[in-house]
Amino acid sequence: MINSYTAKYTRIESGYMGQLVEWPEVVTEGRTLEECREMLKDALKEMILAYKEQGKEILCGRSSLIEQITIEV
């Protein structure tokens, strides 16, 4: 089964922090965006494996609506 998740990347002093929008507990950091992206995928795989081992329900992706809101200030 293929599932898609929404990744959010934030620039931090040491590089980038990556977090899944639908599963905020999946979070990691990397020196570059690409490194952070790969580490986030690894963190997600590990979280899914841990949930399976514990018999927990695995959170599905695409349960969030992401949009930008523009205002004039």
N, C-alpha and C positions, 0 to 999 in steps of 0.2 A: 504494500500500500504506500502511495506517495502522498505526503502531506506538505503543505507550504506554510511557513511562518513568516511573520513580519519582523525584520531586524531593524533596530534603531541604533545608530552609531553617533557617539558624542566625542568631540575632540577634547582630550584631557592633556595635562602637562606631559605625561609620559608617552603619549600616543593617542590611542582610541579606546573607548569603552563600548562594548557591544552588548545589547540586551534584546531579548525577544519581547515584543509587545504583548502577545497573547499569553506568554509564560515568563513573567518578570523575574522568576527565580533563576532563569538561565541567563547568566551574565558573565562576561569575561573582559579581559583587556589585552591589547597588543600594541607593539611599537608602530606598526603600519596598519592601514585599513585592511589590506589583504591578509596580514597576519591575524588581525582581530576577527576577520570574517571566518577564517579557517578554524580558529580557536572556538568561535561561537558554534560552528557546526559540530565540533568535537564535544563541546559542553552539552549540546542538545542530544547527541547520541548517548552520552553517558547518563543524562537525566532520564531518557526513555528507558535505557537498560535498567537503571535503578528502580524506576516505577514498575517495570515488568516483574522484576525480582520480588518486589514487595506486594504485587497483586493490585497495585493502584491503577485507576483509570488514567490513561495517557491523554493529556490535553491536546485537542485538535487545533490546527492553525486556522487562519482566516475567520476568526470570530470577532475581529475588531474592525471598525471603520476608521480609517486614517484620512484626515483632510486638513488642509491649511486654511486658516481663517485670517482674512485681511481686514485691517481697520486703519482708519486715518487718525493720526494723533497730532 
